[in-house]
C-alpha cells in the first residue's frame, strides 16, 4: 500500500509506443480483454534481495525445502525501503528495426534498503541479516548456483520498451521521477512494505488467505508465484506503522502540491542525447515476423500496440479460460521437443521457459505457463478503435465470411532464428488453403500501403495490422517465396534458450529434427489438426487475444464459427434465413442455422440446444433436475409415512394412492359441475359451526344421499318434543349430492357454551332416499334456534 506504481507507468501510450508481450509488470497487471493483448498476468512488483538460482540439487541448485529450512532459522526485523529514482536502459535488442529504428530498453525503479545501526554495532541490521542468511543456506546444503552476494535492490517495471521518440522518453522519465520525488517526501527514512489486506500464497492456487501484514520477506518461485511468506521477529514501531499506513489513512495531496521539482540525479534514466524519433513510414512487411521479447515498430496512424492475431491453435493442455476444452489438437506431441532435464539448455533469456508448457516446480524457476503452442498467421494489432485499431466484433464479422479451405500444416524443421529463439518451421506452400487465407486477410484488413488499400463488405478497417493490403503468401518465406513478406508459418518453442555449448545446441537440434522427420513421414501431405471436442473435422482458424487465450474459432468452408467464454457458448450464427442467392445450396449459406440443420439431418435440434448451454449451463440444468427429483421423493415419503396402512409397503401405498386419485378424478368428471351451484349451508349458518365439524369422524356409508342431523335446544325450564319424518329436500337444506356425511354439532351449541346439550340422530334405511330431520312441534322461544345438518 506504500507506492502507487500505477502513477509511474504509461497505460495510455502517451509516451510509450510498445513493449514486449508481458507489458507492464507492475501497477495491477492485465486483464484478459485488454486492448493491448498483453499476457493476462497479475501484478508482480517486487525487489530481489538474493537470487537462489537453480532449484535442482542434482544440478548444483537449492531445493525449496532447503530454502524454507534456512529461512526458519534466520531472524530479522522489518526492513524499510526508500525509492531512489526511475531509469531506462538494459540489454534488449530489436530484431525488426534493422538498426535504424527505435531502440528498446528496460524500465526499472531503483530502490534501497534502509540500514539501521544499533548502539556500538559496526554492522547494520540488514548486513547482519544477509550474513545470517548466507550462513543458513550453507548449513542446509545450498548449491553453488546460488549467488554469493546480495542483489542490488530494484523493481523491474517493463522490458523491451520503445518510446515514440527521444523527447517522449525524456517527458516520461521526468514525470515518473517527479512522482518518485513525491514518494521521497512522504517517506524521508523509507517505509516498511506491506498491506492490511489478505492474500493467499501461492496466489490463484486455492490456498487459504491470510493477513499480509508489514515487513515480511517472501520466497518467489518465479516472478508471478509467491509460495511462502516469512514474518519479522517484531511488530512495527509507532513511526514505522505511521509511514506504512500513510497513504491508507492520510490525505497525501499536500505532498503532491508541495513537490514541484526533482532534487536527485536521474541521469542514468537514458534521457540524455536521445534524439531519435519513430518513423512510421519505415514500415515493411517483414516486421510481421516479430521478436515478441521487444516492442513493435507501429505502422502509420496507429497509436497503440496490440498482440491480437489470427492463428492455428496447437495446444494440448491450454490454460485458457475462454474455451471449455483445454486440448486443441491430438496430432503432434511437442513435449518430445522439450529439454526438461537440462541436458542441452541451462537457462532462458526471459522469465518464460518452454512455451509448449512449463512444469510446476521446474528447476530453472521459469513462469509456470501452460501449453501455448500456436502458429501465428496474421497480426491484427490493437482492438481499440479509438487508437486506430479494429474491434473484436468486426474482426469476427470479417473472418466469418472468408471462404477458406481446411488448413493443412506440415512441420519442416526446428531451428534457432536471428533473435536467438528456438522455433519449429512449417512448410509455407504458396498455393495452399493457408496461403489463400493469408491473402484474403491482407486484402480485407491489411493496412493501406504502396497504393494498395483493403476492401471488405463491412467497411471496417485498421491502421494497426502488421501486414499491408498488397502483401501475399508468395512474398513470404519458403522455397517458393521471395522472403519479402509476412507469410511464414512458424511456432516458437522457447525464447532465447542458453545452450551449455555449441555442441549441445547442435545435438539438441538434431534430436528435434529426428522427431520432425517422423511427423513428416506420418503426414506426407500434411494434416488438419483438431480433437473430438475441438474442431472435430480439423483445419480450423482461431482468433487469439494473446498467445494464451483462444477467443473465437472459425471452421473451414464457411462451416460456421463459435466462441466460448467461461464454459458458456453461443450458437454458430444468429441468422434466421439464407442471405446469399441460391438458398441452402449456396456454400456461402452453409454456416447459417437453417442450412446447417438441413445439411446435418441426423443432428437433432435438442442436441444443439444442449451443446449451446456449455458446461456451466449443463451443470445447472442437471442440478435443478436432481433437486426436483429429491424434493418429489421427499414429499412422497412424508405422505406415505403419514397415510399408509399398517404393514403396507411404500410401493403398495404408491399404487393405492395412485388408483385413488384416478378414481376421484373420474368421479369429479362424472358428477359435472351442477353441484357447485347448490348452497353448502343454509342461510344464516355460522362459520364457527362449519369449522367445528372438521374434527368429526367420516361416515363409511357408500350412499350418495345419506345425511344426518342433530338438533339441540333447550328452553328455559321446559322440554321439547322431537320427531323424525322423511320429507322432500327444501331450498336451503343441505346439498343432497354430498359424497359423504359428517357428524356435527349444532350451531346453537357452538354459539353458547353455557347451554346443556341434547342430541338426536336418525338414519334412513333407504340408501337412495333423503332423510330430513326437523322439529315437529318446536317451542317458540325468542331465539327460534333450529339446525339442519
N, C-alpha and C positions, 0 to 999 in steps of 0.2 A: 504493500500500500504506500510505499515511500516515493517511488519515482514514476510519474505518469509517462511511460515510454511512448504512448500514443502521440505526445506533443513533439517528439523529435523524429517522427517518420513522415513520409510523404505519400499518403494513401491516394491523394487526388492527382498525383502525377504532375504537379505544378513545376517541379524541378527535375525529378527523376523520369527518365524515358522508359527504362526497362530494368529487370533484374533476372536472376536465374529462376528456375521453376519453383523454388521454395518461397520466393518473395521475402517479405519482412518476417524475420524470426521472432520479433518482439511486438508488443503493442496489441496483443489479443489474438494473433493468429489469423486464420482464414476460414470462412465458411465454404460449404460445398458449391453454392451458386454465385460465388464472387465473379464479377465481370472479368477479372484478370485471368481466371482459370488457374490460379496457383494451387499447389497441393494443399488440401484441407488439413493442415497441421495445427496443433494447439500452440499457444504462446509458450516459447521455450527460453525465455530470458534467464540468464544465469551468468555467473562469473566463476571461472575454473580456478581452483586452488592447487590441486595435484592431479596430474594425469596418470591414472593407473595403468593404462595401456591394454595389452592383450589379456584376455580372460581365460586363456587355456594354459594351465600349469605345465602341461607336457611340451608346450612350445615356448617356455620361458615367461609365461604370464602369471597372473594372480587371480585366483578364483573369487567369486562373490562372497563365499563363506569366509575366506581369509580376510577380505576387506571388512566384513561385519565384525569378525573377531578382533581385529586390530582396533577398530573404532570404539568397540565396547570397553577397551582398556585405556582410552585416552579421555582426559578431562579438559574442558575448555570453557571459557566464559563467552558471553555474547560478543561477537565482533561487529564493529561499526564500519560502514562503507562510505567512502567520500567520492563523489563524482569529480573527475578531473577535466576531461574535455572529449569532444567527439572528433574523430578523424576519418579520413579516407585512405585509400591505398590498399595494397595487397598483391598477391601473385597471380590474379586471374588474367586470362587472355581472351581474345576474341578471334575465333577462327573464321568468322564471317565478315570481317571488315577489311581484309587484305592490307592490314597495317596502315590504312588511311582513314579508317572510320573512327567512331567514338571509342575511347579507351574504357575498359571496365575495371572495377576495383571493388574492395570490400568497404563497408561502413561499420565502424567499431566505436563503442563508447569505452573510454579508458577510465578505470576506477582504481582506488587504492584502499587497502585495509588500514584502519587507524590502529596504531601500535601504542599501547599504554604500558608504562613502566611503574612497577611497584617501588616503594622506597628501598633504596640500596641495591636494586637489581640492575645488572648490566644488560640483560636481555628483556625484550618486551614480551607481553603475554602471547603475541602472535608467533614470535620466534620460538618461544618455549613450546607452543603447540606443534609447530612444524617439526621440531626436533623429536618430540614425543611420538608424533605420527610416523615418522620415518623409522624410529626405533621399533615401534609396534608392528609395522609392516615387515620389518626384517625378522622379528621374533616369530611371526606366523608363517614365515617362509615365502614372503613376497618375491615374485620373479624379477629377473633382470630387465624385463621390458618396461617396468615402471620407471618414470622419470626420477632422477636423483636430485631434483631441485623443484622448488615450487614454481608455479606458472605465474607469469605477470598477469594480475587480475584485469580482465576486460570483458565486455559484453559484445559478442558478435551479433550485429543487427541485420545485415543482409550481405549477400555475396553476388558477384558478377553484376554490379550496379553500373548502369550507363546513364549519364545526365544528358539533357538536351544540348548543353554547351558548357564551356568553362564558366561563363557568367552564372548560369543556373546552379552549377556546383558551388560557386562562391556564396550565392544567396542562401542556398540550403545549409551550408556549413555555418554561416553567420547566424541564421535564425535558430538552428539547433543548438549551437553553443551559447546563444543568449538564454535559451531555456536551461541549459546546464548551469549558467551563472545564477539563475534564479534558485536552482536547487542548492547551489553552494551557499547562498544567503540564508536559505531555510535551514541547512544543516552545516553550520560552521565547523563542527567537530565530527561530522559524519552521523550516521544513524544506523541502528540495527535493522536488519531486513526481516520482514515477516508480514503476517496478516492476522486479523481477528476472525477470519473465516475458517471454513472446514474444507478438507481435501482428502482424497484417497491416494495411497501410494502402493503400486503404480497407478497412474490415472487411467480411467477407462477400462479397468480390468475387473470391475465388480468388487473392489476392495472396500472395506469399511472406512467411512470418512472419519477423520479425526481433526481436532483443533490444530491449526497450523502453528500459531504462536510466533514468537520472535526470537531471532538469534540462532536458529537451527542451522546445521550443516546437512547436506543431502548427498546421497550417492546416486549419480546419474549413470544408468546402464548405457544409454545414448542420450542425445540432447532432448529427446521427446519423452523419455521414460525415467521418472524418479522412482526408485524401488524402495528406498528407506530413508527416514528422517532421523537425525541424531540431535538430541536436545542438549542445551548447555548445562553447566553444573550449577547455575544460579538463575534467578529471575532478573528482570530488568530493574535498574535503579530508577529513581524518580526522573532524573534527567533523560536517561535512555528511553523511558516509557513516553515522556513528553514528545521527543523527536520522532519516535517510532509511530506515534498516532497523530502527528501534527496535521497531516492532510485530512485525516478522517474526522478530527474533532475541532479543527480551527479553520477560520476563513483565511485563506492564503493569498487573497487578491492583493494585499498590501505588499507582499514580496514581489509580485509581478509589476506593480505600479512603481515601486522604488528602484527596481533593477532595470536600467536603461542602457548599460554598456557592459562590455566584456573585459574583465580585469586580468585574464590569464592569456597565455600564449597558446594558440591552437594552430600554429603554422604547419604542424605536421598533418593537417587535415587535407592536404592535397589541393589547396585553393590558391597556389602560388601563380606561376606563369602558365596557366592553362588557358590558352586562347583558342581552343578547338570549338567547333560547332557542328552539330549533326546536319549532314546534307541528305535530306530525304530523297533527292533525285539521283543519288548514287545507288539506289536500289537495283538489284538484279535478281534474276530467277534462282540463282544458285544459293541465295540466302535462305531458301526454304529448307536446305539441308543444314540445320541449325545445331549449334552446340548448346544443349539445354543447361549447362552449368554457367552460362553467360546470358546477358540480356540481349534482346533483339535490336537490330537497326530497323526502325519502323519506316514504312513507305510514306509517301506524301499524304497530308491531311489526316493522318492517324494520330490521335492524341493519347492513346493508351495501349499498352501491350496486352496480349491475351494468349493463353495456351490452348484454347479450344481447337479441336481438329476432327476431321473425318478419318477413320482408320478401320483396320480389321482387328477385332479383339482376339487375343490368343491365350488369355489367362486360363490356367487350370484350377487355380484357387484364389479367386479375387476377393478383396476386402471391401469392394464397393457396396454401399447400402442402397444403390439405386436400382438394382436388379434382384429378382427373387432367387436367382441361381448364382452360384459362385464360380461355376466352371463354364467356360465359353467354347472350349474345343477339346477333343479327345484324340486328335490325330498325332500330335507331337508331344514328347516328354522332354521339355527343355531342362529338366533337372540334370540330365546327363551332361549338360554343358557347364555346370557349376563346379567350382573347386572349393568344396566345403571344408576340407581338412588342411587347406593352405599348402598343398604340395607345390603349386606353381606361383600363387599370388600371396603376398604378405600383407597387403593393406590396400585401401582405396583412397583416391584423392578427394572424396567428398564424404559427407555423413551417410550417404547411401551405399549399400553394399550391392548384392545381386538384385537387379530389378526384376528378375524372374522369380523372386520370392526369397525373403531373408528369414533365417531361423531365429526363433526366440532363444536367447542365450548364446548367440554366435560369439566366437572368441574375439573378433575384431571390435565389437561394440557398434556395429552399423545400425541405423534406424531399422526397426523391425517392420518392414513393409511386406504386405502380401504380394502375390504374383501380379505384376502389372504388364505382362507381355502384350505387345501390340505392334502393328505396323502402321505408322502414320502415313496418310496419303495426301491430305490437303489441310494445311493450317489456315483456319478461318480468322484467327485473331480475336480481339475482344468482342464480347457480346453486349457492349454498351453502345447503343445507337448515338448517344449524345457525345461520344468521343470518336465518332467515325466508324464504329463497328456495326454489326448486324445482330439482331436479337435471335435468341434460340428458336422462337416460334417461326421466324422467317426462314431460318436455316432448315427447319424441319419441312416447311412447305416446299421449298425448292428441291430438297433431296427426295421427297416422296414422288415427285413427278419425273424423275430421271429414270429412264428405262434402261437399266444396266443388267447385264447377264450375271450368272453365278461367278463369284470371284475365286478363281483358282490361284493357289500360290505354290511355289516350288522352291525349297531352300537351295542356295548355290554354294556358299562357303562362309566361314567365320574369319573375321579379320580385325585388325586394330586400325581405326581411322586416324586422320591427321590431328585430331584433338586428343588422341590417346584413349578413346573409348572402345570397348570390345563390342562388336556388332555382328549380327547374322544377316548376311545379304540374301535376298530372294531374287529370283530371275525377273528381269524387267523386260517383259515381252511387249513390244510396242503395238502389237495387234491383238492383245488380249482384252477380255472384258474389264480388267483392272485399268488398262490404258485408256479404254473408251470412257470409263467412269472419270478418270482424271481429266481427260479432255473436256468432258461435259461440265465438270465443276469449274474449270478455268473459264469456259465460255459463259457461264451463268453468274458466278460470283467472284471471279478474278478481278483484280484492280485494273483500272484503265491505265494502259502503258503503251507507249510507242504506237499511238493511233489505233490501238485495239481496245475496244470497250465491251464490257459484258452485257448480256441481254437475257432476261428471263420473263416469264409470264406474269410475275407479281410486281415487277418494277421496284424491287428492293435490292440494294447493293451494299457493299462495304468498301472502306478505304484501308482496312487493316489486314486483309488477307495477305499471306506471304507468297502468293502466286499471282501472276498477271493474266489478263484475259487472252493474250496471244500465246501463252505457253502451251506446249503439247507434250505428250508422252514421248514422242520421237526425239525430243530435245533432251531427254533425261539420260540417266546412266545406263550402262549395259553395252553389249557389243553392237546393238542396233541403234543406240542413241548417240547424240553428239556431245553429251556431258556439259550442256549449257543451260539445262532446265531444272525444274524442281522435282521431276518424277524419278524416284529412286526408292523402291520398297526395301526398307531395312528395319531391323529390330535391334534395339540396344540391350545388351546383356548386362553391362556394368559400366559405370563412369570411372574413368581414369584408374584402372587397377594397376598396382605396382608389383611387377614380377620380381622374383628373387634374383633372376639373371636373364640374359638374352636367351640362353639355352632353355630356361624354364618357359619363357614366352613361346619359343618355337615348339616345344614339346606340348604345351597346352593347346596351341592352335592345331597342331597335328592330331591330337586326340579328339578335339571338337569336330574337325573335318572328317574324321572317320565315321562319326555318327551322321554327319550330313550326307556322306556318300550312301549310307544305309537308307536314309529317308528318300534320297533321290531314286534309289532302286525300288523302294517300296511304292513311290508315287511317280512313275516315269512321266506322266502327263500333268503332274500337279494334283492338288486336292483342294476341295472346297470344305473348309473347316466348320465345325459345329458339334452339338451334342443332341441327345434325345430331348432335352428340355430347353435348349437354347439354339435357335436356328437349326431345326431338325433336318431341313433339306440342305443345309450348308451354303457357304458362299455369301454371307450377309455383310452389310456395311453398318458401321456404328458411328454415332456422334459422341465424342468424348468431351466432357467438361475439362478434364485434365487426364493425365495418363492413368489415374486410378479409377475415375468414375465414368462408366458407360451409361449415357443418358438415354439415347434413343437408338433403336436398331431398325434397319431397313432391309426387307427381303428383295432378292433379285427378281427380274422380270415383272416389276410392278406388283409383287405379291403382297404388298402392304407393309406396314411398319407398326412398331409397338414401343411404348415407353412404360417403364415400371419404376415406381418410387416407393421406398419403404414397404415393399411387399405388395403394394396395390398395383393395378394395371388398368390400362384403358384399351378399348377395342381398337382394331387396326385403323378404322376410319369412322367418320360420323356422317358420311354422305348417304342419303336415303335412296338415291337412284343414279344410274349411269350419267356421266357428264360429257362423254365423248360420243360422237355418232357411231352407230353400229351396235349399241346396246352392250350386253354382256359378252358378245363375240369379239368385241374390240379389246385387244390386250391392255390398252390404257385404262380400261374399266375393271380389270381383274381384281384389283385390290379393294374395290368398293364392297360394302357389306352384302348387298343384294346379289352381286355377281359371285362373290366369294362363296356364299352359301349354295348358290346354284351349281358351281363347279366342284363343290365338295358335298355331294348329297348324303354321304354316309355320316357326315358330322352333324349331329343334332344341334338345334339352336340352344338347347339347355346346356349342352357341353360348353359352348362358347360363353354362355352366361356364367356358368360355374368357374371357368378359367378366368373370366374377366374380374371375378371377385378378388383374385390374388390370395396369397397365403393368409394374410390378416383377415380378409373378408370371409374366406372359407372357414377359418378357425372360429370366427364369431358366429356363423350360421350353425356350425356343429355344436358350439357351446349352448346356443339358445335351444336347439333341439334336445340336447341332453338334459337341460334344466326343465323343459316342458315334460319330458318323459318321467323324470324323477318326481316332479310335482304330481303328475297324474297317478303314479304308483302310490305315492304317499297318501293322497286323498282316498284312493280305493282301500288301502289297508286300514285307514282310520274308520271308514264307513263299515268295512267288514267286521272289525273288532267290536263295533257298537251294535250291529244288527244281525250278525249271523247266528244261527241256532246252535244249541249245544251239540257238540260233536260234529258239526258241519265243517267241511274243509273250505279253504278260501276259493278253490276252483268251483266247488258246488255252489257256494254263495254267489260267485260271479255269474254263473248260468241262471240261477234262480232270480237274481236281481235283474238280469238282462231280460228274461222272459216276462217278469212282472212289469217292467217298463213297456215292453211291446204290447202286453195285454191292456194296460192303462191307456196307451196311445190309441189302440183300436176302439176302446170304449168311448173315448172322447170324440173320435171321428164318427162313430155310430150315433151317439147322442146328439150331435149337432150343437147348435148354439141357442136353441129355443129356451133352454132352462135358464140362460143368463138374463132373460127378460123378466123372470119372476123374482119377487122380493124374497130375500133370505129371512127377514124378520118382520113381524108386524109393525105397523106404525106405532111409534111410542116406545118400542123396546129399547132397553138400556144397553150401552156399550159394556157396562160392567157385567150385565147378565151374559153377554156374549163371551167375554173373556173368562168368566167364572166357570164356563163349561169345558175349557180346554183340557183340564186335567182328568176328566172322567173317562171311564173305560169305553171301548168301542163295542158295538153290537156285532156278533158273529153271524147274524142272520143274513141270508142271501136275497131277501126280499128288497125290491127297489122302492116300495111304497110304505114300508112299515115305519111307524113313528111312536114315540112315547110322550106322555105328558105328565107333568107333575104340577098339581095346583095346591098351593099352600096359602092359607089365610087364617086369620084369627080375629074374631070380633071382640069387642070389649065385654067380657062376661058371658058371651053366648057361644053357640056351636053352629056349625054349618053342615048341611046335608049334601052328599055328593052322589052322583050317579053317572054311569057310563053308557053312552049310546052312540052307534055309528051314524054319522051324518055325512053328507057330501062336503067336499072342500069348499070353503068360502074364501072370498077375496080377503087377503090379509093374513091367511093362515100360513103354516109352514109349507115350504115348497115340497110338492109331492114326489118329485123325481129324485130325491136325495138317495145316494147310493148306500148310505149307512146312517143309522140313528145314534144319537148321543143321549146319555142320561144326564140331565142337568138340574140345576136348582132354579127355583122361581125367582123372577125379578124382584118380587116383593121382599124375599129374604135377603137378596143382595143389597137392597136399599136400606134395610133396617136390621141391625143385628140384635135389637132388643126384643123382637117378637119370637114367640115359640114356633117351632117348625112342625108342619103337618104335611104329609105327602100321600098321594095315592097314584098308583101306576097300574096301567092295564095294557094288555097287548092283544091285538086282534088275532083270531085264529086263522083268518084268511090271508094268505100271502099276497094276493093281488088286490085286496081291499085297502081302505083307508080308515083308520080309527080316529075319531075326533073326540078329544077329552074336553068336556065342558062342565060347568057347574049348573045342575038342574034348577036349583032354587037359590040363587045367590042372595046372600044377605046384602041388603042395600046399605052398605056403610058409606061413610063420607068419601073414602079413597076409591071405592069401586075397583079393588085390586083383583085382577084375574090374569092368568098367564097361560098361554098356549105354547106347547113345545112339540 
